[in-house]
């Protein structure tokens, strides 16, 4: 199962984004394949980067968690 969590934040390594990155690390250490990315979803370039990374990594997405704030 492919899981992606996106966190929108003014500080991409603070708050919810930091929790998301920590959770990604924990899941990977337990043998789960996951991917976390903090980005501004309203930015076209960042959305295109997301799509490219997902296509390269998995080719599909099973679950998307879009966390704003």
C-alpha positions in Angstrom: 0.0 0.0 0.0 1.3 3.4 -0.9 0.7 6.2 1.5 1.5 9.9 1.0 0.9 12.6 3.5 1.2 16.2 2.4 1.5 19.0 5.0 1.1 22.6 4.1 3.0 24.9 6.4 4.9 28.2 6.3 7.7 26.3 8.0 8.2 23.0 6.1 10.2 21.4 9.0 8.0 22.7 11.8 4.7 21.7 13.3 2.7 19.1 11.5 5.4 18.7 8.8 7.9 17.7 11.4 5.5 15.1 12.8 4.9 13.8 9.3 8.6 13.4 8.6 9.1 11.7 11.9 6.3 9.3 11.2 7.7 8.6 7.8 11.0 7.7 9.4 9.4 5.4 12.0 7.3 3.6 9.4 10.4 3.1 7.1 12.4 1.7 10.0 9.6 -0.9 10.6 9.9 -2.0 7.0 6.9 0.0 5.5 7.4 1.9 2.3 6.1 5.4 2.7 6.8 8.9 1.4 6.3 12.2 3.1 6.6 15.7 1.5 5.9 19.2 2.8 4.9 21.5 0.0 2.6 24.4 -1.0 -0.2 22.5 -2.9 -1.3 25.8 -4.4 2.0 26.2 -6.2 1.9 24.6 -9.7 5.6 23.8 -9.7 5.5 22.0 -6.4 2.4 20.0 -7.5 4.2 19.0 -10.7 7.2 17.9 -8.6 4.9 15.8 -6.4 3.3 14.1 -9.4 6.8 13.4 -10.9 8.2 12.0 -7.7 5.1 9.8 -7.1 5.2 8.5 -10.7 8.9 7.7 -10.4 8.6 6.1 -6.9 5.4 4.1 -7.2 3.5 4.7 -10.4 0.3 5.0 -8.4 -1.1 6.3 -5.0 -3.3 4.3 -2.7 -3.9 6.8 0.1 -3.4 10.6 0.3 -3.5 12.6 3.5 -3.7 16.3 2.9 -3.1 18.1 6.2 -3.3 21.8 6.2 -2.2 23.6 9.4 
